């Protein structure tokens, strides 16, 4: 290393240029080594992804089928409840009609 008293302008310029080149060298991209099995791993990954997607779509189809079955069961239950309510109403109206008939019959018996 040269002594600080003997440093000339040209030497300072060279030192600055070397420092700048060293800084820029840190940011240059390094030579990348490609993995020979890169494409094989990509194909494996794609196959795994396809298998997972197929499995998930099958699971979704099962859920949809289950939901459809549940919906049909709910509809059947609603119809059964509706039919039951109608039968109860009919039974009440029939009972009321019978009570009216009985009352008329009893009134007629009382008059006679």
Buried (B, 14 or more C-beta within 10 A) or exposed (E): EEEEEEEEEEEEEEEEEEEEEEEEEEEEEEEEEEEEEEEEEEEEEEEEEEEEEEEEEEEEEEEEEEEEEEEEEEEEEEEEEEEEEEEEEEEEEEEEEEEEEEEEEEEEEEEE
